[in-house]
Amino acid sequence: MGQAVSEPLVITIGHKLGKEEALRRVKPALSKASDTFPVLKVEEELWSGARIDFRVRALGQVAAGNVLVGE
């Protein structure tokens, strides 16, 4: 297996949609991405409230992370 990243990558994307509308738009995003890019495989997608924990694989590489949707 590859080496784990020692520091997390944190990205903040501001929006003015409100939490419910942002969740509505974000929830189908991984499946849409894997439909658009067949090399992308979603291995895990676990929603808990406004947070998703995910793991994806593409071209032999694995990426895992989480998204927290706020106001």
Buried (B, 14 or more C-beta within 10 A) or exposed (E): EEEEEEEEEEEEEEEEEEEEEBBEEBBEEBEEEBEEEEEBEEEEBEEEEBEBEBBBBBEEEEEEEEBEBEE
